[in-house]
Amino acid sequence: MAGSSGVTVPPDKQARFNILDLLKQAKTDLWAKEVQTGYTVTYAWMANQLGHFALGFIPVYFLIWLALASGLVGWLRTSFGEEGLRWSQFLIPVVWLLWFINKEQGDVQEAIADAGKANVFPMDAGDVRRDAYTAVYFFAAGIAVASADLVAPWHNDHRWYWLPVLVFLALFLIGMSPAYYWLSRKKCFQQANLPYMFRLANFPPKIASPPASDSVPALLEFTSLQGQWKHLIICGPLQSGKTTLASAIGTEHAFAMGRARYLGAFDFLQFADLDHDPLASPNQPLWPWQQSNILILDDLDPGFQDDNILNRAEILKQIGKLNSLNQLRSLRTVWLVGSEAHAEFWRTELARLLQTKPEEIGLVHLTSEALQVKQAAAMGVA
């Protein structure tokens, strides 16, 4: 569980962002009014790192002020002299940094342990550790700038006050490396328009069939654009995790720099043939579904009890009438179906429309916790 998630994307299928792309996104995030456009994932990442910097920077001064107010500074000056006082002020930044490193190590271990509790997908522990390293870097950068500012008054030369400025600029430039790594992936995820971020390692054991020993490798291969499954149907009752599993597939693909796109099935039918995407905006561009590697279509069949509510034949007819049907056939698609009774029907009909073999359409059945409890009770397990 502590290795890679097992998801990769071929280089020719990966999204590519240059520095100007990310700077443009950052400018949009920082200058747009969030009350009008909402917070983006890239904005949240930048705000988070600024928060780490502030958590390193501000407490250093606060704790020194506390030392001044409590009389501790006077005691240190008396006990160790002026030179000893100067160097003792760095105990605060060092202790503060060591505490944060220990805290991040604990968070990583907790995340790995949580993902390993009865879950069936491998975990990308590398990303978790990389996230912790990034947090520690920006936290340490805040401490370093504050410490450099504490050194400046030691010298009767105003030029020393350039020290914290230069330290800040140097650390800012170094920080562009982790920023590029994370902002590229956050932007790739953002443009998928997934309902939420979810990693496969956190998906609970709700796969009823095929057994996890077969379905997990097949799903990882599908997400990596490999394997026998060219398309995928996820079916299950209400609250079985269909959207969650689909979001996890999209999230893993995006974090491997793959282009995924999430749409409601009926939204897709409404504007699949349009030459513009009504859901995209200048502030939040989205991957055109035609350019995506994986297209996720939710609620193809919500699973209504009354068959009169949903005309499945008409839905198939509308899919077949799309001018862009050949483009749809060229993608890997995920279809979410609530009606398990009609899962094989959809598999057969989608195979016909997408011009593929039924066995090349994966069919994963999920179960809900309530259903698991009921089944266990019926078997005398609970």
VEXDRENVEX-735954 format. One record per residue (C-alpha): residue in three letters; residue number from 1; z, x, y. Coordinates in steps of 0.2 Angstrom, whole numbers. Each point is the difference from the previous one (the first is absolute). Layout:
+------+-----+-------+-------+-------+
! rest !  nr !     Z !     X !     Y !
+------+-----+-------+-------+-------+
!  Ala ! NUM !     Z !     X !     Y !
...
+------+-----+-------+-------+-------+
***
This chain:
+------+-----+-------+-------+-------+
! rest !  nr !     Z !     X !     Y !
+------+-----+-------+-------+-------+
!  Met !   1 !     0 !     0 !     0 !
!  Ala !   2 !     3 !    14 !    12 !
!  Gly !   3 !   -18 !     6 !     0 !
!  Ser !   4 !   -16 !    -7 !     8 !
!  Ser !   5 !    -4 !   -18 !     1 !
!  Gly !   6 !   -15 !     4 !   -10 !
!  Val !   7 !   -12 !    -8 !    13 !
!  Thr !   8 !   -14 !    11 !     7 !
!  Val !   9 !   -16 !    -4 !     9 !
!  Pro !  10 !   -17 !    10 !    -2 !
!  Pro !  11 !    -4 !    10 !    15 !
!  Asp !  12 !   -16 !   -10 !     4 !
!  Lys !  13 !    10 !   -16 !     0 !
!  Gln !  14 !    14 !     6 !    12 !
!  Ala !  15 !     1 !    -5 !    18 !
!  Arg !  16 !    -1 !    14 !    13 !
!  Phe !  17 !     9 !     0 !    16 !
!  Asn !  18 !    -2 !    14 !    13 !
!  Ile !  19 !    12 !     4 !    14 !
!  Leu !  20 !    -9 !   -10 !    12 !
!  Asp !  21 !     1 !   -15 !   -11 !
!  Leu !  22 !    19 !     2 !    -1 !
!  Leu !  23 !     2 !     3 !    18 !
!  Lys !  24 !    -9 !   -15 !     5 !
!  Gln !  25 !    11 !   -10 !   -12 !
!  Ala !  26 !    15 !     8 !     8 !
!  Lys !  27 !    -6 !    -4 !    17 !
!  Thr !  28 !    -3 !   -18 !    -4 !
!  Asp !  29 !    17 !    -2 !    -9 !
!  Leu !  30 !    10 !     8 !    15 !
!  Trp !  31 !    -9 !    -9 !    14 !
!  Ala !  32 !    -3 !   -17 !    -7 !
!  Lys !  33 !    13 !   -14 !     3 !
!  Glu !  34 !     8 !    -3 !   -17 !
!  Val !  35 !     5 !   -18 !     5 !
!  Gln !  36 !   -19 !    -4 !     1 !
!  Thr !  37 !    -6 !    11 !   -15 !
!  Gly !  38 !    15 !     3 !   -11 !
!  Tyr !  39 !     6 !    16 !    -7 !
!  Thr !  40 !   -12 !    10 !   -10 !
!  Val !  41 !     5 !    11 !   -15 !
!  Thr !  42 !    -5 !    16 !     9 !
!  Tyr !  43 !    10 !    -5 !    15 !
!  Ala !  44 !    15 !    -3 !   -11 !
!  Trp !  45 !    -2 !    18 !    -8 !
!  Met !  46 !    -1 !     8 !    18 !
!  Ala !  47 !    16 !   -10 !     6 !
!  Asn !  48 !     9 !     5 !   -16 !
!  Gln !  49 !    -3 !    19 !     3 !
!  Leu !  50 !     5 !    -2 !    18 !
!  Gly !  51 !    16 !    -8 !    -7 !
!  His !  52 !     3 !    15 !   -11 !
!  Phe !  53 !    -3 !    12 !    14 !
!  Ala !  54 !    12 !   -10 !    11 !
!  Leu !  55 !    13 !     0 !   -14 !
!  Gly !  56 !    -1 !    19 !     0 !
!  Phe !  57 !     0 !     2 !    19 !
!  Ile !  58 !    12 !   -13 !     7 !
!  Pro !  59 !    15 !     3 !   -11 !
!  Val !  60 !     1 !    18 !     3 !
!  Tyr !  61 !     3 !    -3 !    19 !
!  Phe !  62 !    12 !   -15 !    -4 !
!  Leu !  63 !    11 !    11 !   -12 !
!  Ile !  64 !     0 !    14 !    13 !
!  Trp !  65 !     6 !   -13 !    13 !
!  Leu !  66 !    13 !    -6 !   -12 !
!  Ala !  67 !     6 !    18 !    -3 !
!  Leu !  68 !     1 !     2 !    19 !
!  Ala !  69 !    10 !   -16 !     3 !
!  Ser !  70 !    12 !     4 !   -15 !
!  Gly !  71 !     5 !    17 !     7 !
!  Leu !  72 !    -8 !     8 !   -15 !
!  Val !  73 !   -11 !    11 !    11 !
!  Gly !  74 !    16 !     7 !     9 !
!  Trp !  75 !     8 !     4 !   -16 !
!  Leu !  76 !   -16 !     9 !    -7 !
!  Arg !  77 !    -1 !    10 !    17 !
!  Thr !  78 !    18 !     5 !    -1 !
!  Ser !  79 !    -1 !     5 !   -19 !
!  Phe !  80 !   -17 !     8 !    -1 !
!  Gly !  81 !    -5 !     4 !    18 !
!  Glu !  82 !   -15 !    -5 !    10 !
!  Glu !  83 !   -12 !     8 !   -13 !
!  Gly !  84 !     8 !    -8 !   -14 !
!  Leu !  85 !    -1 !   -17 !     9 !
!  Arg !  86 !   -19 !     2 !     2 !
!  Trp !  87 !    -3 !     3 !   -18 !
!  Ser !  88 !    12 !   -13 !    -6 !
!  Gln !  89 !   -10 !   -14 !     8 !
!  Phe !  90 !   -13 !     3 !   -13 !
!  Leu !  91 !    12 !    -5 !   -14 !
!  Ile !  92 !    -4 !   -18 !     6 !
!  Pro !  93 !   -19 !     1 !    -3 !
!  Val !  94 !     2 !     9 !   -16 !
!  Val !  95 !    12 !   -12 !    -7 !
!  Trp !  96 !   -10 !   -15 !     6 !
!  Leu !  97 !   -16 !     7 !    -8 !
!  Leu !  98 !     9 !     3 !   -17 !
!  Trp !  99 !     7 !   -17 !     0 !
!  Phe ! 100 !   -18 !    -8 !     3 !
!  Ile ! 101 !    -8 !    11 !   -14 !
!  Asn ! 102 !    14 !    -5 !   -12 !
!  Lys ! 103 !    -3 !   -18 !     5 !
!  Glu ! 104 !   -19 !     1 !    -3 !
!  Gln ! 105 !     3 !     8 !   -17 !
!  Gly ! 106 !    11 !   -14 !    -5 !
!  Asp ! 107 !   -13 !   -13 !     6 !
!  Val ! 108 !   -14 !     9 !   -10 !
!  Gln ! 109 !    11 !     0 !   -16 !
!  Glu ! 110 !     5 !   -18 !     3 !
!  Ala ! 111 !   -19 !    -5 !     2 !
!  Ile ! 112 !    -4 !     9 !   -16 !
!  Ala ! 113 !    14 !    -9 !    -9 !
!  Asp ! 114 !    -5 !   -17 !     7 !
!  Ala ! 115 !   -18 !     2 !    -5 !
!  Gly ! 116 !     5 !     6 !   -18 !
!  Lys ! 117 !    12 !   -15 !    -3 !
!  Ala ! 118 !   -10 !   -10 !   -13 !
!  Asn ! 119 !   -16 !     1 !    10 !
!  Val ! 120 !   -16 !     4 !   -10 !
!  Phe ! 121 !   -11 !    10 !    12 !
!  Pro ! 122 !     2 !    18 !     4 !
!  Met ! 123 !     6 !     5 !    17 !
!  Asp ! 124 !    -8 !    12 !    13 !
!  Ala ! 125 !    16 !    10 !     3 !
!  Gly ! 126 !   -11 !    12 !    10 !
!  Asp ! 127 !    -3 !   -12 !    14 !
!  Val ! 128 !    19 !    -5 !     0 !
!  Arg ! 129 !     5 !    19 !     2 !
!  Arg ! 130 !   -14 !     2 !    13 !
!  Asp ! 131 !     7 !   -14 !    10 !
!  Ala ! 132 !    17 !     8 !    -1 !
!  Tyr ! 133 !    -7 !    17 !     5 !
!  Thr ! 134 !    -9 !    -8 !    15 !
!  Ala ! 135 !    16 !    -9 !     6 !
!  Val ! 136 !    10 !    16 !    -2 !
!  Tyr ! 137 !   -13 !     9 !    10 !
!  Phe ! 138 !     0 !   -12 !    15 !
!  Phe ! 139 !    19 !    -1 !    -1 !
!  Ala ! 140 !     1 !    19 !     1 !
!  Ala ! 141 !   -12 !     1 !    14 !
!  Gly ! 142 !    11 !   -11 !    10 !
!  Ile ! 143 !    15 !    11 !    -4 !
!  Ala ! 144 !   -10 !    16 !     4 !
!  Val ! 145 !    -6 !    -6 !    17 !
!  Ala ! 146 !    18 !    -5 !     5 !
!  Ser ! 147 !     7 !    16 !    -6 !
!  Ala ! 148 !   -14 !    10 !    10 !
!  Asp ! 149 !     6 !   -10 !    15 !
!  Leu ! 150 !    18 !     5 !    -3 !
!  Val ! 151 !    -5 !    19 !     0 !
!  Ala ! 152 !    -9 !    -1 !    17 !
!  Pro ! 153 !    15 !    -1 !    11 !
!  Trp ! 154 !     7 !    16 !    -8 !
!  His ! 155 !   -12 !    10 !    11 !
!  Asn ! 156 !    -1 !     1 !    19 !
!  Asp ! 157 !   -19 !    -2 !     0 !
!  His ! 158 !    -9 !   -17 !     2 !
!  Arg ! 159 !   -14 !     6 !   -11 !
!  Trp ! 160 !    12 !    -2 !   -15 !
!  Tyr ! 161 !    -2 !   -19 !     3 !
!  Trp ! 162 !   -17 !     1 !    -7 !
!  Leu ! 163 !     7 !     4 !   -17 !
!  Pro ! 164 !     3 !   -18 !    -5 !
!  Val ! 165 !   -17 !    -5 !     7 !
!  Leu ! 166 !    -9 !    14 !   -10 !
!  Val ! 167 !    11 !    -4 !   -16 !
!  Phe ! 168 !    -5 !   -19 !     2 !
!  Leu ! 169 !   -18 !     4 !     2 !
!  Ala ! 170 !    -1 !    12 !   -15 !
!  Leu ! 171 !     9 !   -12 !   -11 !
!  Phe ! 172 !   -11 !   -15 !     6 !
!  Leu ! 173 !   -15 !    10 !    -5 !
!  Ile ! 174 !     7 !     5 !   -17 !
!  Gly ! 175 !     4 !   -19 !    -2 !
!  Met ! 176 !   -18 !    -4 !     1 !
!  Ser ! 177 !    -2 !     5 !   -18 !
!  Pro ! 178 !    12 !   -13 !    -8 !
!  Ala ! 179 !    -6 !   -12 !    13 !
!  Tyr ! 180 !   -18 !     1 !    -5 !
!  Tyr ! 181 !     5 !    -2 !   -19 !
!  Trp ! 182 !    10 !   -16 !     3 !
!  Leu ! 183 !   -10 !    -8 !    14 !
!  Ser ! 184 !   -16 !     2 !   -10 !
!  Arg ! 185 !     8 !   -10 !   -15 !
!  Lys ! 186 !     9 !   -12 !    12 !
!  Lys ! 187 !   -16 !    -4 !     8 !
!  Cys ! 188 !    -9 !    -1 !   -16 !
!  Phe ! 189 !    13 !   -13 !    -6 !
!  Gln ! 190 !     0 !    -9 !    17 !
!  Gln ! 191 !   -19 !    -3 !    -1 !
!  Ala ! 192 !     2 !    -8 !   -18 !
!  Asn ! 193 !     9 !   -14 !     9 !
!  Leu ! 194 !    12 !    -2 !   -15 !
!  Pro ! 195 !    14 !   -12 !     2 !
!  Tyr ! 196 !    13 !    13 !    -2 !
!  Met ! 197 !     3 !    18 !    -7 !
!  Phe ! 198 !     5 !     1 !   -18 !
!  Arg ! 199 !     0 !    14 !   -12 !
!  Leu ! 200 !    -5 !    -2 !   -18 !
!  Ala ! 201 !    16 !     9 !    -6 !
!  Asn ! 202 !    11 !   -14 !     8 !
!  Phe ! 203 !    -9 !   -14 !    -9 !
!  Pro ! 204 !    12 !    -8 !   -13 !
!  Pro ! 205 !    -4 !    -2 !   -18 !
!  Lys ! 206 !    -9 !   -17 !     2 !
!  Ile ! 207 !   -16 !     4 !   -10 !
!  Ala ! 208 !     0 !   -12 !   -15 !
!  Ser ! 209 !   -17 !     6 !    -7 !
!  Pro ! 210 !    -8 !    11 !    -4 !
!  Pro ! 211 !    16 !    10 !    -4 !
!  Ala ! 212 !     5 !    13 !    13 !
!  Ser ! 213 !    -5 !    14 !   -11 !
!  Asp ! 214 !   -18 !    -6 !     2 !
!  Ser ! 215 !    -1 !    -9 !    17 !
!  Val ! 216 !     9 !    14 !    10 !
!  Pro ! 217 !   -13 !    14 !    -4 !
!  Ala ! 218 !   -14 !   -12 !     2 !
!  Leu ! 219 !     7 !    -6 !    17 !
!  Leu ! 220 !     2 !    18 !     6 !
!  Glu ! 221 !   -18 !     4 !    -6 !
!  Phe ! 222 !    -7 !   -15 !     9 !
!  Thr ! 223 !    10 !     5 !    16 !
!  Ser ! 224 !    -8 !    17 !    -2 !
!  Leu ! 225 !   -18 !    -8 !    -2 !
!  Gln ! 226 !     0 !     6 !   -18 !
!  Gly ! 227 !     2 !    -8 !   -17 !
!  Gln ! 228 !    -9 !   -15 !    -9 !
!  Trp ! 229 !     6 !   -14 !    13 !
!  Lys ! 230 !   -13 !    -2 !    14 !
!  His ! 231 !     9 !   -16 !     6 !
!  Leu ! 232 !    18 !    -7 !    -3 !
!  Ile ! 233 !     8 !   -17 !    -1 !
!  Ile ! 234 !    18 !    -1 !     3 !
!  Cys ! 235 !     7 !   -17 !    -5 !
!  Gly ! 236 !    18 !    -7 !    -2 !
!  Pro ! 237 !    11 !   -14 !     6 !
!  Leu ! 238 !     8 !    -2 !    17 !
!  Gln ! 239 !    11 !    15 !     5 !
!  Ser ! 240 !    -6 !    11 !   -14 !
!  Gly ! 241 !    -6 !    14 !    12 !
!  Lys ! 242 !   -19 !    -2 !     0 !
!  Thr ! 243 !    -1 !     4 !    19 !
!  Thr ! 244 !    13 !    13 !    -2 !
!  Leu ! 245 !   -10 !     9 !   -14 !
!  Ala ! 246 !   -16 !    -2 !     9 !
!  Ser ! 247 !     8 !     7 !    16 !
!  Ala ! 248 !     7 !    15 !   -10 !
!  Ile ! 249 !   -18 !     4 !    -7 !
!  Gly ! 250 !    -7 !    -1 !    18 !
!  Thr ! 251 !    15 !    11 !     6 !
!  Glu ! 252 !    -2 !    13 !   -13 !
!  His ! 253 !   -19 !     1 !     3 !
!  Ala ! 254 !     2 !     1 !    19 !
!  Phe ! 255 !    13 !    14 !    -2 !
!  Ala ! 256 !   -12 !    10 !   -10 !
!  Met ! 257 !   -12 !    -3 !    15 !
!  Gly ! 258 !   -10 !   -13 !    -9 !
!  Arg ! 259 !    -7 !   -15 !    10 !
!  Ala ! 260 !     7 !   -17 !    -6 !
!  Arg ! 261 !    -1 !   -17 !     8 !
!  Tyr ! 262 !    10 !   -15 !    -2 !
!  Leu ! 263 !    -6 !   -18 !     3 !
!  Gly ! 264 !     4 !   -18 !    -4 !
!  Ala ! 265 !   -14 !    -6 !   -12 !
!  Phe ! 266 !    -4 !   -14 !    11 !
!  Asp ! 267 !     0 !    10 !    16 !
!  Phe ! 268 !   -12 !    12 !    -9 !
!  Leu ! 269 !   -12 !   -14 !    -5 !
!  Gln ! 270 !     0 !    -6 !    18 !
!  Phe ! 271 !    -6 !    16 !     8 !
!  Ala ! 272 !    -6 !    12 !   -14 !
!  Asp ! 273 !   -18 !    -2 !     7 !
!  Leu ! 274 !     5 !     3 !    18 !
!  Asp ! 275 !    -5 !    16 !     9 !
!  His ! 276 !    17 !     1 !     7 !
!  Asp ! 277 !    18 !    -1 !    -6 !
!  Pro ! 278 !    10 !   -14 !    10 !
!  Leu ! 279 !    16 !     8 !    -6 !
!  Ala ! 280 !    -3 !    17 !     7 !
!  Ser ! 281 !     4 !     4 !    18 !
!  Pro ! 282 !    -3 !    16 !    11 !
!  Asn ! 283 !    19 !     3 !    -1 !
!  Gln ! 284 !     0 !    -2 !   -19 !
!  Pro ! 285 !   -16 !     4 !    -8 !
!  Leu ! 286 !    -2 !    -5 !   -18 !
!  Trp ! 287 !   -11 !     7 !   -14 !
!  Pro ! 288 !   -16 !   -11 !    -2 !
!  Trp ! 289 !     2 !    -7 !   -17 !
!  Gln ! 290 !   -18 !     6 !    -4 !
!  Gln ! 291 !     6 !    18 !     3 !
!  Ser ! 292 !    16 !    -2 !   -11 !
!  Asn ! 293 !     3 !     8 !   -17 !
!  Ile ! 294 !    11 !   -14 !    -5 !
!  Leu ! 295 !    -1 !   -18 !     7 !
!  Ile ! 296 !    16 !   -11 !    -4 !
!  Leu ! 297 !    -3 !   -19 !     1 !
!  Asp ! 298 !    16 !   -10 !     0 !
!  Asp ! 299 !     2 !   -18 !    -6 !
!  Leu ! 300 !   -16 !    -2 !    -8 !
!  Asp ! 301 !     9 !   -13 !   -11 !
!  Pro ! 302 !    17 !    -4 !     7 !
!  Gly ! 303 !     5 !    -9 !   -16 !
!  Phe ! 304 !     1 !   -18 !     6 !
!  Gln ! 305 !     6 !   -12 !   -14 !
!  Asp ! 306 !   -13 !   -13 !     5 !
!  Asp ! 307 !   -18 !     6 !    -4 !
!  Asn ! 308 !    -7 !   -12 !    13 !
!  Ile ! 309 !     7 !    10 !    14 !
!  Leu ! 310 !   -10 !    16 !    -5 !
!  Asn ! 311 !   -19 !    -1 !    -4 !
!  Arg ! 312 !    -2 !    16 !   -10 !
!  Ala ! 313 !   -18 !    -3 !    -3 !
!  Glu ! 314 !    -3 !    -2 !    19 !
!  Ile ! 315 !     9 !    16 !     4 !
!  Leu ! 316 !   -11 !     9 !   -13 !
!  Lys ! 317 !   -15 !    -8 !     8 !
!  Gln ! 318 !     5 !     6 !    17 !
!  Ile ! 319 !     2 !    18 !    -7 !
!  Gly ! 320 !   -17 !    -1 !    -8 !
!  Lys ! 321 !    -8 !    -5 !    17 !
!  Leu ! 322 !     6 !    15 !     9 !
!  Asn ! 323 !   -14 !    10 !     8 !
!  Ser ! 324 !    12 !    15 !    -3 !
!  Leu ! 325 !     3 !    -3 !   -18 !
!  Asn ! 326 !    -9 !    16 !    -5 !
!  Gln ! 327 !    12 !    10 !    11 !
!  Leu ! 328 !    15 !    -9 !    -8 !
!  Arg ! 329 !    -6 !     5 !   -17 !
!  Ser ! 330 !    -1 !    18 !     5 !
!  Leu ! 331 !    19 !     0 !     4 !
!  Arg ! 332 !    16 !     0 !   -10 !
!  Thr ! 333 !     8 !   -17 !     3 !
!  Val ! 334 !    17 !    -7 !    -3 !
!  Trp ! 335 !     1 !   -19 !    -2 !
!  Leu ! 336 !    17 !    -9 !     0 !
!  Val ! 337 !     2 !   -15 !   -10 !
!  Gly ! 338 !    15 !   -12 !    -1 !
!  Ser ! 339 !    -6 !   -10 !   -15 !
!  Glu ! 340 !     2 !     9 !   -16 !
!  Ala ! 341 !    -8 !   -14 !    -9 !
!  His ! 342 !   -17 !     4 !     9 !
!  Ala ! 343 !     2 !    19 !    -1 !
!  Glu ! 344 !   -13 !     2 !   -14 !
!  Phe ! 345 !   -12 !   -13 !     9 !
!  Trp ! 346 !     1 !    11 !    16 !
!  Arg ! 347 !    -3 !    16 !   -10 !
!  Thr ! 348 !   -16 !    -7 !    -9 !
!  Glu ! 349 !    -7 !    -8 !    16 !
!  Leu ! 350 !     4 !    15 !    11 !
!  Ala ! 351 !    -8 !    11 !   -13 !
!  Arg ! 352 !   -16 !   -11 !     1 !
!  Leu ! 353 !     0 !     1 !    19 !
!  Leu ! 354 !     4 !    18 !     2 !
!  Gln ! 355 !   -13 !     5 !   -14 !
!  Thr ! 356 !    13 !     9 !   -11 !
!  Lys ! 357 !     7 !    -2 !   -17 !
!  Pro ! 358 !    16 !   -10 !    -2 !
!  Glu ! 359 !     9 !    15 !    -8 !
!  Glu ! 360 !    -3 !    10 !    16 !
!  Ile ! 361 !    10 !   -13 !    10 !
!  Gly ! 362 !    19 !     4 !    -3 !
!  Leu ! 363 !    11 !   -15 !    -2 !
!  Val ! 364 !    19 !     4 !     4 !
!  His ! 365 !    12 !   -14 !    -3 !
!  Leu ! 366 !    16 !     0 !    10 !
!  Thr ! 367 !    16 !    -9 !    -4 !
!  Ser ! 368 !    14 !    -6 !    12 !
!  Glu ! 369 !    18 !     4 !    -1 !
!  Ala ! 370 !     4 !   -19 !    -3 !
!  Leu ! 371 !   -12 !    -1 !   -14 !
!  Gln ! 372 !     7 !    16 !    -8 !
!  Val ! 373 !    17 !    -7 !     0 !
!  Lys ! 374 !    -6 !   -17 !    -7 !
!  Gln ! 375 !   -10 !    10 !   -14 !
!  Ala ! 376 !    15 !    11 !    -4 !
!  Ala ! 377 !    11 !   -16 !    -1 !
!  Ala ! 378 !   -12 !    -8 !   -12 !
!  Met ! 379 !     0 !    15 !   -11 !
!  Gly ! 380 !    19 !     1 !     0 !
!  Val ! 381 !     1 !    16 !    10 !
!  Ala ! 382 !    10 !    -7 !    15 !
+------+-----+-------+-------+-------+
***
